[in-house]
Amino acid sequence: MLRPNGGIIGARTTVSASQAKGVFSLIEQLLNKGANSWPGVGFTVVQTFTATSTWTCPTGVTEVECLVVAGGGAGAGVNGGNYYGGGGGGAGGFRTGTGLSVTAGTDYTITVGGGGAATTGGGSQGGSSVFSTITSAGGGVGGNQSSSSGGSGGSGGGARAGGNAGTGNTPSTSPSQGNNGGGNGVDNGGASGGGGAGAAGVTGTTSASGNGGNGTASSTSGSSVTYAGGALS
């Protein structure tokens, strides 16, 4: 960007990301920073998508950092008179990307997965979330009357009595996108919690249902926020 020399005879001063010689007013500095033409200055823009949408890569942007979290699995429902509690739903997969290459002017589809739908005696897996090459799998459904075992997913669903823990990190990613649900629940007692991004779900006992697994904190949004915790059964 060219800058007048304040009446001094001579060529205008060239301001760029590598140099800015002379005395500048605050307004001139702000204008140059806004044009990304000021030494040592870079801008971080945070965009959050809570529904499926399209993002157009701005001019000058060549790479991004992203956090992709999928929808959680449904907790299990039970019919009246059934004393076996339903397992908690697993958290949606939690994945991050740094230095992800993007192309200016290109439209990228952002897919945001919804939570699994609960039904009487059952439920469904959460929806997957996708950005570019990164896909986070929906959380597994909690163990229910149709299937005592928790469902697989980003994090696995918790089991009810007689079932097995839902398997997390399904499909497998590295680093892991989630953890297993809690294991076999207790007859006439508590079912197990769904897995979370930070820890597996807790197995139920004769006196209490199992807690969901802890989520994982991320500062991608500019402040530390915890995402993808598993559900209590």
C-alpha positions, -999 to 999 in steps of 0.1 A, spaced: 0 0 0 14 35 -9 13 63 16 17 101 10 48 117 24 30 145 41 40 172 15 76 161 14 89 160 -22 97 125 -33 82 91 -39 55 78 -18 64 54 10 56 17 3 41 -1 32 41 -39 32 41 -69 55 79 -66 57 85 -28 60 68 5 71 93 33 72 83 67 86 58 81 110 22 68 108 -10 79 124 -32 54 142 -57 56 113 -30 48 88 -18 19 109 -54 5 112 -60 8 74 -28 -10 66 -35 -37 92 -69 -42 77 -53 -47 43 -28 -72 59 0 -48 49 17 -41 82 49 -57 94 44 -87 118 7 -84 117 -16 -114 111 -53 -118 117 -71 -147 133 -107 -150 122 -129 -175 141 -160 -188 124 -184 -212 142 -209 -233 123 -238 -249 142 -258 -260 111 -248 -274 77 -235 -245 55 -210 -234 30 -177 -215 37 -160 -196 9 -123 -193 14 -113 -156 15 -85 -142 -7 -51 -145 9 -60 -175 31 -40 -207 23 -45 -227 54 -68 -230 84 -71 -246 118 -103 -264 126 -123 -283 152 -149 -307 140 -174 -322 165 -201 -347 156 -236 -352 170 -239 -373 202 -257 -406 202 -292 -410 217 -296 -422 253 -317 -454 255 -353 -454 264 -372 -482 282 -408 -493 284 -427 -489 316 -423 -518 341 -388 -526 328 -362 -522 356 -331 -523 334 -320 -488 329 -309 -476 294 -273 -467 286 -261 -432 280 -253 -420 245 -217 -416 234 -203 -382 225 -198 -373 189 -163 -376 175 -138 -348 184 -112 -340 158 -89 -311 151 -68 -300 122 -39 -276 120 -23 -262 88 -51 -277 67 -46 -264 31 -74 -245 15 -78 -226 -18 -90 -190 -20 -123 -186 -37 -133 -223 -32 -166 -232 -16 -163 -258 12 -193 -276 25 -195 -277 63 -216 -306 75 -228 -304 111 -242 -337 125 -273 -337 146 -279 -356 178 -293 -391 177 -330 -395 179 -344 -412 210 -372 -437 207 -391 -459 231 -368 -488 238 -341 -477 214 -325 -447 196 -300 -439 169 -264 -429 164 -255 -392 161 -248 -376 128 -213 -372 114 -197 -337 110 -174 -330 81 -150 -303 69 -128 -309 39 -108 -341 46 -118 -343 83 -148 -364 93 -159 -369 129 -182 -398 135 -215 -395 154 -217 -409 189 -230 -444 196 -265 -450 209 -269 -463 245 -277 -499 252 -314 -504 251 -342 -530 249 -334 -538 213 -297 -543 220 -282 -543 255 -248 -533 242 -239 -497 235 -235 -487 199 -201 -478 183 -192 -444 170 -170 -413 177 -174 -423 213 -193 -455 222 -226 -457 239 -229 -471 275 -243 -506 280 -274 -516 299 -275 -548 320 -262 -578 300 -246 -558 273 -211 -547 263 -195 -512 261 -199 -494 228 -166 -490 210 -153 -455 206 -130 -441 179 -150 -459 152 -139 -456 125 -104 -454 138 -85 -421 136 -52 -409 149 -53 -391 173 -84 -409 186 -117 -391 182 -133 -406 212 -135 -434 239 -156 -465 248 -188 -463 267 -192 -479 301 -194 -517 303 -221 -542 314 -247 -525 336 -263 -541 366 -296 -561 368 -322 -539 385 -296 -513 390 -277 -486 370 -268 -487 333 -235 -472 321 -226 -438 308 -216 -430 272 -179 -424 263 -165 -389 259 -136 -374 239 -114 -373 270 -124 -405 289 -145 -437 287 -180 -439 302 -184 -452 338 -200 -486 344 -232 -485 364 -235 -501 399 -263 -516 420 -269 -481 435 -261 -456 407 -260 -451 370 -226 -445 354 -214 -410 345 -206 -401 310 -169 -398 300 -152 -364 302 -150 -342 272 -118 -325 259 -110 -288 260 -101 -268 229 -90 -231 225 -97 -231 188 -126 -206 193 -102 -182 211 -110 -193 246 -109 -227 263 -142 -246 258 -148 -283 266 -166 -304 240 -178 -339 234 -187 -352 269 -205 -385 272 -241 -387 285 -251 -399 320 -272 -431 317 
